[in-house]
Amino acid sequence: MSSTDKEKGGITRRKFVKVAGAAGAAGALSLVGPGIPFIHGRAKVTLRFLNSEPDADSIRVLKVACAEYERKTGVKVALDTIPAGQVYSKLTASINAGRPYDISTLIFIGDTLLLAREGQLVPVTSLTKKHEWGPKILFPFDNEVWWYPFDYNLCTMFYREDLYQEKGLKAPDTWDSLVENCKALMLDENKDGMYERYGIALPIGTGGPASYMTFAFMWAEGVELFDDKWNIILDSPTMGPKVIRYLDFFAELYKTMPAGMTQIGFGPPLNLFASGRISHTVYTGRLVTNLEKFAPKLTDKYKMIPYPDSKGVNKAVSFGYDAWVVVNTKYSEESMKFMEWFTDNHYINFLHTVPLGFQPPRMDVYEDIRWRAHPMLEKYWWVMEQMWDYLKNPNLIIASIDTQGPAVDIRPGKVFNSFALPEMLQNKVLKGMPSEECLKIAAAKMRKALA
């Protein structure tokens, strides 16, 4: 790229000219305070921000920041909040309708790369290059970074330590021991075959929750979806037997789950654990915040472990993340200015709204005394320290569907959005199909998604 094409606020000069022209850029930009634009000589600008963080404190911090920015600059930022599982479809619908959001949260890198490849996003490299970041979080594509991560969503396992002690159980380090422990802690079957307490709850529906929360057992087992030439190898002689073992294991684990696993999203496993309805769950550090609010009697009665493999050798956590993206609209330049101001001035405030759920991807934050001073972080520092250790442990497998393959690419995103893996589980546990047939169908669907 020539010097005339270097980034201006994360957008090349050529892109900026195009955006400015589309916006009818009459009137100059001047500054009110460091890095804050004030727009003169045209109608008031309103940026539309699609947020998928539903916590009341998170929404409050965002609204306060938006109001402060409007007071300083005259630029209004209108906030819409929806469930995380709906954010990608809502954003793409807005784009297709010709009224796109200007800023959005996204929760999967595959979705982000698909939008970037289609020209729907502008790069945020000028913002991310200001900080040191943790492993595997920026996912540069075409020499640009396309999202600003605000947390690691590493999905890990939790179990009720107090119930384990009552039954004399050991922490599960194999698939078989997990199934045995889940069965041992099921409580009081009634005449309708329902239990007062089940073993675990894992989503299997066609969508993001299952894709994110349910397959880290496979990653621990060493399953990979692509070879180094981007061929699907799920059903290969090397990977196929591992997937079949996983399906057979999951069919046994499924027997310890309550009904409705095709219907649950991200939140129910957390809530079922807090209410005592299950003895194991998978989630992020947000579970600790949820227990503090809604089940304080359980805040000292759980342990956190990675997902095990079948033999007790390898461990994994499911790779997750949340990030903000800037959409390629007529207000992209104003959106970049807002994001620079917000991430410089309110990033830690935002992290504090879910202090253990929002695990910082920016490494400078871990040593920031302002962040560490939060009462919840001080009280449960061992939880954050364990999650921090996940990032530093070279033997821990951190993987997800949309980060598979030899390089950052849109192909894992296409496989993710085919939902071949959740449907593979549905074929196994709902239709009772043989594991080999479930695997064959899933691999064929993945290849079709890439055709």
ROTORBA-733031 format. One line per 10 residues: number of its first residue (from 1); for each residue z, y, x of N, C-alpha, C. Coordinates in steps of 0.1 Angstrom, whole numbers, always signed. Layout:
<rs>
NUM) Z:Y:X:Z:Y:X:Z:Y:X  ...;
</rs>
This chain:
<rs>
1) +0:-12:+9:+0:+0:+0:+0:+12:+9  -9:+22:+6:-9:+34:+14:+2:+43:+11  +4:+53:+20:+16:+62:+18:+15:+70:+5  +2:+72:+0:+1:+79:-12:+5:+71:-24  +6:+58:-22:+10:+49:-33:+24:+44:-32  +32:+50:-23:+46:+46:-23:+53:+49:-35  +64:+42:-38:+71:+43:-51:+77:+56:-53  +76:+61:-65:+83:+72:-69:+92:+68:-81  +105:+66:-78:+114:+61:-89:+111:+47:-93  +105:+39:-84:+103:+25:-88:+89:+23:-94;
11) +81:+34:-95:+67:+33:-100:+58:+39:-90  +46:+32:-87:+37:+38:-78:+32:+51:-83  +27:+60:-73:+21:+73:-78:+10:+71:-88  +2:+61:-86:-9:+59:-95:-4:+55:-109  +7:+46:-109:+13:+43:-122:+19:+55:-128  +26:+63:-120:+33:+75:-125:+23:+85:-132  +11:+87:-125:+1:+96:-131:-3:+90:-145  -5:+77:-145:-9:+71:-158:+2:+73:-169  +14:+70:-165:+25:+72:-174:+27:+86:-179  +26:+95:-169:+28:+109:-172:+17:+114:-182;
21) +5:+109:-179:-6:+113:-188:-4:+108:-202  +0:+95:-203:+3:+89:-216:+14:+97:-224  +23:+102:-216:+34:+109:-222:+31:+124:-226  +19:+128:-222:+15:+142:-224:+25:+151:-216  +25:+148:-203:+36:+154:-195:+34:+169:-193  +38:+177:-203:+39:+191:-202:+53:+195:-199  +54:+204:-188:+67:+208:-185:+72:+200:-172  +79:+207:-164:+83:+201:-151:+96:+195:-152  +100:+187:-142:+113:+181:-141:+121:+189:-131  +133:+193:-136:+142:+199:-126:+155:+191:-127;
31) +165:+194:-118:+177:+186:-117:+189:+193:-122  +197:+186:-129:+210:+191:-133:+221:+182:-127  +226:+185:-116:+235:+176:-109:+226:+166:-101  +233:+158:-92:+225:+149:-83:+218:+138:-91  +205:+138:-89:+197:+127:-95:+195:+127:-110  +198:+138:-117:+198:+139:-131:+186:+148:-135  +176:+143:-143:+165:+151:-147:+168:+159:-159  +163:+171:-160:+163:+179:-172:+149:+182:-176  +145:+180:-188:+131:+181:-192:+129:+193:-200  +120:+202:-196:+118:+215:-202:+104:+214:-209;
41) +103:+222:-219:+89:+226:-224:+83:+215:-233  +90:+206:-238:+84:+196:-247:+95:+191:-257  +90:+183:-266:+99:+178:-276:+110:+169:-270  +121:+168:-276:+132:+160:-270:+128:+146:-269  +131:+140:-257:+128:+126:-254:+139:+117:-259  +136:+106:-265:+145:+96:-269:+141:+83:-263  +150:+77:-255:+147:+64:-249:+154:+53:-258  +147:+42:-260:+153:+32:-268:+157:+20:-259  +170:+17:-260:+177:+7:-251:+181:-5:-259  +175:-17:-256:+178:-29:-263:+189:-37:-255;
51) +201:-37:-261:+212:-43:-254:+215:-57:-261  +219:-67:-252:+223:-80:-258:+237:-84:-254  +245:-74:-250:+259:-76:-247:+267:-72:-259  +272:-81:-267:+279:-78:-280:+293:-74:-279  +300:-75:-267:+314:-72:-266:+316:-57:-270  +326:-55:-278:+329:-41:-283:+331:-31:-271  +338:-35:-261:+340:-27:-249:+327:-24:-242  +318:-34:-241:+305:-31:-234:+297:-21:-242  +296:-23:-255:+289:-13:-263:+295:+1:-262  +308:+2:-262:+315:+15:-261:+311:+21:-247;
61) +312:+14:-236:+308:+20:-223:+294:+25:-223  +285:+17:-229:+271:+21:-229:+269:+33:-238  +275:+34:-249:+274:+45:-258:+280:+58:-252  +291:+57:-245:+297:+68:-238:+288:+73:-227  +282:+64:-220:+273:+68:-209:+260:+74:-215  +255:+69:-226:+243:+75:-232:+246:+89:-237  +258:+91:-243:+262:+104:-248:+263:+114:-236  +270:+109:-226:+271:+118:-214:+258:+122:-208  +249:+113:-207:+235:+116:-202:+228:+126:-211  +229:+124:-224:+222:+133:-233:+228:+147:-231;
71) +241:+148:-229:+248:+161:-227:+243:+168:-214  +241:+160:-204:+237:+165:-191:+222:+169:-190  +214:+161:-197:+200:+162:-195:+192:+165:-207  +197:+163:-219:+189:+165:-231:+181:+153:-235  +182:+143:-227:+175:+130:-230:+184:+121:-238  +180:+117:-250:+188:+109:-258:+185:+94:-255  +195:+86:-254:+193:+71:-253:+199:+64:-265  +190:+59:-273:+194:+52:-285:+196:+37:-283  +208:+32:-286:+212:+19:-283:+211:+9:-295  +204:-2:-293:+204:-12:-303:+209:-25:-297;
81) +218:-32:-304:+225:-44:-299:+222:-56:-307  +217:-67:-301:+214:-79:-308:+220:-91:-300  +221:-103:-306:+225:-114:-298:+216:-117:-287  +222:-123:-276:+214:-125:-263:+202:-134:-266  +204:-144:-274:+194:-154:-276:+181:-148:-283  +183:-136:-289:+171:-130:-296:+164:-119:-288  +170:-116:-276:+165:-103:-270:+151:-104:-265  +146:-116:-260:+133:-117:-255:+123:-115:-267  +125:-123:-278:+116:-122:-289:+116:-108:-295  +128:-101:-296:+128:-88:-301:+121:-78:-292;
91) +122:-79:-279:+115:-70:-270:+100:-73:-271  +95:-85:-271:+81:-88:-272:+75:-84:-285  +83:-85:-296:+79:-81:-309:+77:-66:-309  +86:-58:-302:+84:-44:-302:+72:-40:-294  +69:-47:-283:+57:-44:-275:+45:-47:-284  +44:-58:-290:+33:-62:-298:+30:-53:-310  +41:-47:-315:+40:-37:-326:+36:-23:-322  +35:-21:-309:+31:-8:-304:+42:+2:-303  +55:-2:-305:+66:+7:-304:+77:+0:-295  +74:-1:-282:+82:-9:-273:+95:-2:-270;
101) +106:-10:-268:+118:-4:-262:+115:+0:-248  +122:+11:-243:+120:+16:-230:+128:+9:-220  +140:+4:-223:+149:-3:-215:+154:-15:-222  +156:-26:-216:+161:-38:-223:+169:-47:-214  +178:-54:-220:+185:-65:-213:+176:-78:-213  +175:-86:-203:+169:-99:-203:+178:-109:-197  +178:-121:-201:+187:-131:-196:+181:-143:-189  +168:-143:-188:+161:-153:-180:+150:-147:-171  +150:-151:-159:+140:-145:-149:+126:-150:-153  +124:-161:-160:+111:-166:-164:+105:-156:-174;
111) +113:-151:-183:+108:-142:-193:+104:-129:-186  +113:-125:-177:+110:-112:-169:+97:-113:-162  +94:-124:-155:+82:-125:-147:+70:-126:-156  +71:-132:-167:+60:-133:-177:+56:-119:-181  +66:-111:-184:+63:-97:-189:+58:-88:-177  +63:-91:-165:+58:-83:-154:+44:-87:-151  +41:-99:-152:+27:-104:-149:+17:-98:-159  +22:-95:-172:+14:-89:-182:+13:-74:-181  +20:-68:-171:+20:-54:-170:+29:-46:-179  +38:-54:-185:+47:-48:-195:+60:-41:-189;
121) +63:-44:-176:+74:-38:-170:+70:-30:-158  +79:-21:-154:+77:-14:-141:+87:-18:-131  +84:-19:-118:+94:-24:-108:+106:-14:-107  +117:-21:-103:+129:-13:-101:+134:-14:-86  +124:-17:-78:+127:-19:-63:+135:-7:-57  +131:+5:-61:+138:+16:-56:+153:+17:-59  +157:+10:-70:+171:+10:-73:+178:-2:-66  +172:-13:-66:+178:-25:-60:+180:-24:-45  +170:-17:-39:+171:-17:-24:+183:-8:-19  +190:-2:-27:+201:+6:-23:+214:-2:-20;
131) +213:-15:-24:+225:-23:-23:+222:-37:-16  +233:-43:-12:+232:-57:-8:+235:-66:-20  +227:-77:-21:+227:-85:-33:+231:-100:-29  +236:-107:-38:+240:-121:-36:+227:-130:-35  +229:-143:-33:+218:-152:-32:+210:-154:-45  +197:-155:-43:+188:-160:-54:+190:-151:-66  +190:-138:-66:+193:-131:-78:+182:-120:-80  +175:-115:-70:+165:-105:-73:+151:-110:-76  +147:-122:-71:+135:-128:-74:+123:-119:-73  +120:-114:-61:+109:-105:-59:+96:-112:-62;
141) +87:-105:-69:+74:-110:-73:+63:-99:-70  +53:-103:-64:+42:-93:-59:+49:-82:-51  +58:-86:-43:+65:-76:-34:+73:-66:-41  +77:-68:-54:+85:-59:-61:+96:-66:-68  +107:-59:-71:+118:-64:-79:+116:-59:-93  +118:-67:-103:+114:-63:-117:+126:-62:-126  +138:-65:-121:+150:-63:-130:+162:-59:-121  +172:-53:-128:+184:-49:-121:+195:-58:-126  +199:-68:-119:+209:-77:-123:+223:-70:-125  +230:-73:-136:+243:-68:-136:+254:-79:-136;
151) +250:-91:-137:+260:-102:-135:+253:-115:-132  +261:-124:-124:+257:-138:-124:+263:-144:-136  +255:-152:-143:+261:-160:-154:+260:-175:-149  +269:-178:-139:+269:-192:-135:+277:-200:-145  +270:-209:-151:+277:-218:-162:+283:-229:-155  +297:-231:-157:+304:-241:-151:+312:-249:-162  +320:-259:-158:+327:-267:-167:+342:-263:-167  +348:-264:-179:+363:-262:-181:+369:-274:-188  +381:-277:-185:+388:-288:-192:+402:-284:-194  +408:-290:-204:+422:-287:-207:+432:-295:-198;
161) +437:-288:-188:+445:-294:-178:+458:-300:-185  +464:-293:-194:+476:-298:-201:+474:-311:-208  +462:-313:-214:+459:-325:-221:+457:-336:-211  +451:-333:-200:+449:-343:-189:+462:-348:-184  +472:-339:-182:+485:-343:-177:+492:-352:-187  +491:-349:-200:+497:-357:-210:+492:-371:-210  +479:-373:-207:+472:-386:-208:+471:-392:-194  +476:-385:-183:+475:-390:-170:+460:-392:-165  +452:-383:-169:+438:-383:-165:+435:-375:-152  +425:-379:-145:+421:-372:-133:+408:-363:-136;
171) +406:-353:-129:+395:-344:-131:+382:-352:-130  +373:-351:-139:+360:-359:-139:+351:-355:-127  +348:-365:-119:+338:-362:-108:+326:-371:-109  +324:-378:-120:+312:-386:-123:+309:-385:-138  +297:-388:-141:+293:-388:-155:+302:-398:-164  +304:-410:-158:+312:-420:-165:+326:-415:-168  +332:-408:-157:+346:-404:-159:+347:-392:-169  +337:-384:-170:+336:-373:-180:+336:-379:-194  +327:-389:-196:+326:-395:-209:+339:-402:-213  +345:-409:-203:+358:-416:-206:+369:-406:-210;
181) +370:-395:-202:+380:-385:-205:+378:-378:-219  +365:-375:-222:+362:-369:-235:+367:-378:-246  +364:-391:-245:+367:-401:-255:+383:-402:-256  +389:-402:-244:+404:-403:-244:+411:-392:-251  +405:-380:-251:+411:-368:-257:+407:-365:-271  +399:-373:-277:+395:-371:-291:+407:-375:-299  +409:-367:-310:+422:-368:-317:+420:-369:-332  +427:-380:-338:+429:-381:-352:+416:-381:-360  +410:-393:-360:+398:-395:-369:+403:-396:-383  +396:-389:-392:+400:-390:-407:+390:-400:-414;
191) +392:-401:-427:+385:-411:-434:+370:-409:-434  +366:-396:-432:+351:-393:-432:+345:-394:-418  +353:-399:-408:+348:-400:-395:+348:-387:-387  +355:-377:-392:+357:-365:-385:+369:-365:-376  +369:-357:-365:+380:-356:-356:+387:-342:-356  +400:-342:-355:+407:-329:-353:+403:-323:-340  +401:-331:-330:+396:-326:-317:+385:-335:-311  +375:-329:-306:+364:-336:-300:+364:-335:-285  +355:-342:-279:+355:-342:-264:+348:-329:-258  +336:-326:-263:+329:-315:-257:+318:-311:-267;
201) +313:-299:-265:+302:-294:-273:+291:-288:-264  +279:-293:-265:+268:-288:-257:+256:-286:-266  +250:-274:-266:+238:-272:-274:+226:-280:-271  +219:-285:-281:+207:-293:-278:+195:-287:-286  +197:-276:-293:+186:-270:-301:+175:-264:-293  +164:-262:-299:+152:-257:-292:+154:-242:-290  +158:-239:-278:+160:-225:-274:+168:-223:-261  +171:-211:-258:+178:-207:-246:+191:-213:-243  +200:-214:-253:+214:-219:-251:+213:-233:-245  +206:-243:-250:+205:-256:-245:+199:-256:-231;
211) +188:-248:-229:+181:-248:-216:+191:-243:-205  +200:-234:-209:+209:-228:-199:+222:-237:-197  +227:-243:-208:+241:-248:-207:+241:-263:-205  +230:-270:-207:+231:-285:-209:+225:-293:-198  +218:-287:-189:+210:-295:-179:+215:-295:-165  +226:-288:-162:+231:-288:-148:+235:-302:-144  +238:-311:-153:+241:-325:-149:+228:-331:-142  +216:-327:-147:+204:-331:-140:+202:-325:-127  +206:-312:-125:+204:-306:-112:+214:-312:-102  +226:-316:-107:+235:-322:-98:+230:-336:-93;
221) +222:-342:-102:+217:-355:-99:+205:-354:-89  +200:-342:-87:+189:-340:-78:+175:-339:-85  +175:-337:-98:+162:-336:-105:+156:-323:-102  +143:-324:-99:+134:-312:-97:+122:-314:-107  +117:-302:-111:+106:-303:-120:+92:-302:-114  +91:-296:-102:+78:-293:-95:+79:-299:-81  +67:-303:-75:+66:-305:-61:+62:-292:-54  +59:-292:-41:+56:-280:-34:+41:-275:-37  +34:-283:-45:+21:-278:-49:+20:-275:-64  +32:-274:-70:+33:-270:-84:+29:-281:-94;
231) +29:-293:-90:+27:-304:-99:+40:-308:-106  +39:-311:-119:+51:-316:-126:+54:-330:-121  +67:-332:-117:+71:-345:-111:+83:-350:-119  +86:-345:-131:+97:-350:-139:+97:-365:-141  +85:-370:-143:+83:-385:-146:+78:-392:-134  +79:-387:-122:+75:-393:-110:+84:-405:-106  +80:-414:-97:+89:-425:-93:+102:-420:-87  +102:-408:-81:+114:-403:-75:+123:-397:-86  +118:-389:-95:+126:-381:-104:+128:-389:-117  +118:-397:-122:+119:-403:-135:+132:-411:-136;
241) +136:-420:-127:+148:-428:-129:+161:-419:-130  +161:-408:-123:+172:-398:-124:+173:-392:-138  +162:-389:-144:+161:-383:-157:+166:-393:-168  +161:-406:-166:+165:-416:-175:+180:-419:-175  +186:-419:-163:+200:-420:-162:+207:-409:-169  +202:-396:-167:+208:-385:-174:+207:-387:-189  +196:-391:-195:+194:-393:-209:+204:-404:-214  +205:-414:-207:+214:-425:-211:+229:-420:-211  +232:-413:-201:+246:-407:-200:+248:-397:-212  +238:-388:-214:+240:-378:-225:+241:-384:-238;
251) +235:-395:-241:+236:-402:-254:+251:-407:-256  +257:-411:-245:+271:-415:-246:+280:-403:-248  +278:-392:-240:+285:-380:-241:+284:-374:-255  +272:-375:-261:+269:-369:-274:+278:-375:-285  +283:-387:-283:+291:-394:-293:+305:-387:-294  +309:-379:-284:+322:-372:-284:+320:-358:-289  +309:-354:-294:+306:-340:-298:+307:-339:-313  +311:-327:-318:+311:-325:-333:+297:-324:-337  +295:-324:-350:+282:-323:-356:+276:-309:-354  +263:-308:-355:+257:-294:-355:+253:-289:-341;
261) +251:-298:-331:+247:-293:-318:+233:-287:-317  +225:-290:-327:+212:-284:-327:+213:-269:-332  +224:-266:-338:+225:-252:-344:+233:-243:-336  +241:-247:-327:+250:-238:-319:+242:-231:-309  +247:-219:-306:+242:-210:-295:+251:-209:-284  +252:-197:-277:+260:-195:-266:+275:-195:-269  +278:-189:-280:+292:-186:-283:+301:-198:-288  +296:-207:-297:+304:-217:-303:+312:-226:-293  +306:-231:-282:+314:-239:-273:+326:-232:-268  +325:-219:-265:+336:-211:-261:+347:-210:-272;
271) +343:-207:-284:+352:-206:-295:+358:-219:-299  +351:-230:-298:+357:-243:-301:+367:-247:-291  +365:-243:-279:+375:-246:-268:+388:-237:-271  +386:-225:-274:+397:-216:-276:+406:-220:-289  +399:-226:-298:+406:-230:-311:+412:-244:-309  +410:-251:-298:+415:-264:-296:+407:-275:-302  +395:-272:-307:+387:-282:-313:+379:-291:-303  +378:-287:-291:+372:-296:-280:+381:-294:-268  +381:-305:-260:+389:-305:-248:+382:-301:-235  +369:-300:-236:+360:-296:-225:+350:-287:-230;
281) +345:-278:-221:+334:-269:-225:+327:-265:-213  +316:-259:-214:+309:-252:-203:+307:-238:-207  +309:-229:-197:+307:-215:-200:+309:-207:-186  +308:-194:-187:+310:-186:-176:+325:-181:-176  +328:-172:-166:+342:-167:-166:+345:-159:-178  +336:-156:-187:+339:-150:-200:+348:-158:-208  +349:-171:-206:+358:-179:-213:+373:-174:-211  +376:-170:-199:+389:-165:-196:+393:-153:-204  +383:-144:-204:+385:-132:-212:+387:-135:-227  +379:-145:-232:+381:-149:-246:+394:-155:-249;
291) +399:-163:-240:+412:-169:-242:+423:-159:-242  +422:-149:-233:+432:-139:-232:+433:-131:-245  +421:-129:-252:+421:-122:-264:+425:-130:-276  +420:-143:-277:+421:-150:-289:+430:-163:-288  +433:-167:-276:+441:-179:-275:+450:-178:-263  +459:-168:-262:+467:-166:-250:+476:-177:-246  +479:-186:-255:+487:-198:-252:+480:-208:-243  +467:-206:-242:+459:-215:-234:+455:-209:-220  +459:-197:-217:+454:-191:-205:+459:-197:-192  +469:-206:-193:+474:-213:-181:+472:-228:-182;
301) +463:-232:-191:+462:-246:-195:+448:-252:-193  +440:-246:-183:+427:-251:-181:+424:-251:-166  +414:-259:-163:+409:-259:-149:+394:-257:-150  +388:-252:-139:+373:-250:-138:+367:-258:-127  +357:-265:-130:+350:-274:-120:+335:-273:-122  +327:-276:-112:+312:-277:-114:+309:-289:-122  +296:-290:-127:+291:-302:-133:+290:-313:-122  +294:-325:-126:+293:-336:-116:+279:-343:-117  +276:-352:-107:+265:-361:-108:+270:-374:-112  +261:-384:-112:+265:-398:-117:+274:-405:-107;
311) +273:-402:-94:+280:-410:-84:+292:-402:-78  +295:-390:-82:+306:-383:-76:+303:-377:-62  +290:-375:-60:+286:-369:-46:+283:-355:-47  +274:-351:-56:+269:-337:-57:+275:-330:-69  +276:-317:-68:+280:-308:-79:+270:-297:-81  +270:-292:-93:+260:-281:-97:+266:-272:-107  +261:-260:-107:+264:-251:-118:+250:-246:-123  +250:-242:-136:+237:-238:-141:+235:-223:-138  +223:-220:-132:+220:-207:-128:+217:-198:-140  +224:-187:-141:+222:-177:-151:+224:-163:-146;
321) +220:-154:-154:+220:-140:-149:+217:-131:-161  +222:-119:-161:+218:-109:-170:+213:-97:-162  +203:-90:-168:+198:-79:-160:+191:-69:-170  +190:-57:-165:+182:-47:-172:+168:-45:-166  +159:-43:-175:+145:-41:-171:+140:-27:-177  +131:-21:-170:+125:-9:-175:+111:-13:-180  +108:-10:-192:+95:-14:-199:+85:-3:-195  +72:-8:-194:+61:+1:-191:+57:+9:-204  +64:+20:-206:+61:+28:-218:+57:+43:-213  +55:+51:-223:+52:+65:-219:+64:+72:-213;
331) +76:+66:-215:+88:+73:-209:+93:+65:-197  +85:+57:-190:+90:+49:-179:+97:+57:-168  +91:+69:-166:+98:+78:-155:+112:+82:-160  +113:+86:-172:+126:+90:-177:+136:+78:-177  +131:+66:-181:+139:+54:-181:+144:+51:-167  +136:+53:-157:+140:+50:-143:+151:+60:-139  +149:+73:-143:+159:+83:-140:+173:+79:-146  +172:+75:-159:+185:+71:-165:+191:+59:-158  +183:+49:-155:+189:+37:-149:+195:+40:-135  +188:+49:-128:+194:+53:-115:+208:+59:-117;
341) +208:+69:-126:+221:+76:-129:+231:+66:-134  +228:+57:-143:+237:+48:-149:+243:+38:-139  +234:+32:-131:+239:+23:-121:+247:+29:-110  +244:+42:-107:+252:+49:-97:+266:+53:-102  +267:+56:-115:+279:+62:-120:+287:+54:-130  +281:+44:-136:+288:+36:-147:+288:+21:-145  +282:+16:-134:+281:+2:-132:+294:-6:-132  +304:-1:-124:+317:-7:-124:+324:-6:-138  +323:+6:-144:+328:+7:-158:+323:-4:-167  +310:-7:-166:+304:-17:-174:+309:-31:-170;
351) +310:-34:-158:+315:-47:-153:+329:-49:-158  +337:-39:-159:+351:-40:-164:+352:-43:-179  +341:-42:-186:+342:-45:-201:+343:-60:-203  +338:-68:-194:+341:-83:-195:+344:-87:-181  +356:-84:-176:+359:-84:-162:+357:-97:-155  +359:-108:-161:+356:-121:-155:+343:-128:-160  +337:-123:-170:+324:-127:-175:+313:-121:-167  +314:-109:-163:+304:-102:-155:+307:-104:-141  +303:-115:-135:+305:-117:-121:+294:-109:-113  +299:-100:-104:+290:-91:-97:+279:-98:-89;
361) +266:-94:-91:+256:-99:-81:+255:-89:-69  +260:-77:-71:+260:-68:-59:+272:-71:-51  +269:-74:-38:+280:-78:-29:+290:-67:-26  +285:-55:-26:+295:-44:-23:+306:-43:-33  +304:-48:-45:+314:-47:-56:+326:-55:-53  +324:-67:-46:+336:-75:-44:+347:-69:-35  +343:-60:-27:+352:-53:-18:+356:-39:-24  +351:-35:-35:+354:-22:-41:+367:-22:-48  +377:-14:-43:+390:-14:-48:+391:-10:-63  +381:-2:-67:+380:+3:-81:+378:-9:-90;
371) +369:-18:-86:+366:-30:-94:+377:-39:-94  +383:-42:-82:+393:-52:-81:+406:-48:-88  +408:-35:-91:+420:-30:-96:+422:-33:-111  +412:-39:-117:+413:-42:-132:+424:-52:-134  +433:-50:-144:+444:-59:-146:+440:-74:-148  +429:-76:-155:+424:-90:-157:+420:-96:-144  +413:-89:-135:+409:-94:-123:+421:-97:-114  +431:-89:-114:+443:-91:-107:+451:-103:-112  +451:-105:-125:+459:-116:-131:+452:-129:-129  +438:-129:-130:+431:-142:-128:+422:-142:-116;
381) +426:-136:-105:+418:-135:-94:+413:-149:-89  +421:-159:-91:+417:-173:-86:+404:-177:-93  +402:-173:-106:+390:-176:-113:+378:-169:-106  +379:-156:-104:+368:-149:-98:+366:-154:-84  +376:-157:-77:+375:-162:-63:+367:-175:-63  +370:-184:-73:+363:-197:-73:+348:-194:-76  +345:-185:-85:+331:-182:-89:+324:-175:-77  +332:-167:-69:+326:-161:-57:+323:-172:-47  +332:-182:-46:+330:-193:-37:+318:-201:-40  +314:-202:-53:+302:-209:-57:+290:-203:-50;
391) +290:-189:-48:+279:-183:-42:+278:-186:-27  +290:-189:-21:+291:-190:-7:+291:-205:-2  +291:-214:-12:+292:-229:-9:+278:-234:-7  +274:-238:+5:+260:-243:+7:+257:-256:+1  +268:-264:-2:+266:-277:-8:+266:-277:-23  +269:-266:-29:+268:-265:-44:+254:-262:-48  +249:-270:-58:+235:-268:-63:+236:-258:-74  +228:-247:-73:+227:-237:-83:+213:-236:-87  +210:-241:-99:+196:-243:-104:+195:-241:-119  +183:-238:-123:+180:-237:-137:+165:-240:-139;
401) +161:-241:-152:+147:-245:-155:+138:-234:-149  +141:-221:-152:+131:-211:-149:+132:-206:-134  +140:-213:-126:+139:-210:-111:+135:-222:-104  +129:-232:-110:+124:-244:-104:+111:-240:-96  +107:-249:-87:+95:-248:-80:+97:-242:-66  +86:-242:-58:+87:-238:-44:+87:-223:-41  +85:-215:-51:+85:-200:-49:+87:-194:-63  +90:-181:-62:+91:-173:-75:+78:-172:-81  +77:-176:-94:+64:-178:-101:+66:-178:-116  +56:-175:-123:+57:-175:-138:+56:-189:-143;
411) +52:-199:-136:+51:-213:-141:+64:-219:-146  +75:-217:-139:+88:-222:-145:+91:-215:-158  +88:-203:-159:+90:-196:-172:+82:-202:-183  +70:-206:-180:+62:-212:-191:+68:-226:-195  +73:-233:-185:+79:-246:-188:+92:-244:-196  +100:-233:-192:+112:-230:-199:+108:-227:-214  +98:-219:-216:+95:-215:-230:+88:-226:-238  +84:-237:-231:+79:-248:-239:+90:-256:-246  +103:-254:-241:+114:-261:-246:+113:-276:-246  +105:-281:-236:+103:-295:-235:+116:-303:-232;
421) +125:-297:-224:+138:-304:-221:+147:-305:-232  +150:-294:-240:+159:-296:-252:+153:-306:-262  +140:-305:-263:+134:-315:-273:+134:-329:-268  +135:-331:-255:+137:-344:-249:+150:-349:-253  +161:-341:-253:+174:-345:-257:+174:-348:-272  +167:-340:-280:+167:-343:-295:+160:-356:-297  +150:-359:-290:+143:-372:-292:+153:-384:-289  +161:-382:-279:+170:-392:-275:+182:-394:-285  +189:-383:-288:+201:-385:-295:+200:-383:-310  +189:-377:-315:+187:-376:-329:+177:-386:-335;
431) +167:-389:-327:+157:-399:-332:+159:-413:-326  +168:-414:-316:+171:-427:-310:+160:-433:-302  +151:-424:-297:+139:-429:-289:+144:-435:-276  +137:-444:-270:+140:-449:-257:+139:-438:-247  +148:-438:-237:+148:-427:-227:+134:-426:-220  +128:-437:-217:+115:-437:-210:+104:-429:-219  +105:-431:-232:+96:-424:-241:+99:-409:-242  +112:-406:-242:+116:-392:-242:+111:-385:-230  +112:-391:-219:+108:-386:-206:+93:-384:-206  +85:-393:-211:+71:-393:-211:+66:-381:-219;
441) +72:-379:-231:+68:-368:-240:+71:-355:-233  +83:-354:-227:+87:-341:-221:+78:-337:-210  +74:-346:-201:+66:-343:-190:+52:-339:-195  +47:-346:-205:+34:-342:-211:+34:-328:-216  +45:-325:-223:+46:-311:-229:+46:-301:-218  +53:-303:-207:+54:-294:-196:+40:-292:-190  +32:-303:-188:+19:-301:-182:+10:-293:-192  +11:-296:-205:+3:-288:-214:+7:-273:-214  +19:-270:-212:+23:-256:-211:+17:-249:-199  +14:-257:-189:+8:-251:-177:-7:-252:-177;
451) -13:-259:-186:-28:-261:-186:-35:-248:-188;
</rs>
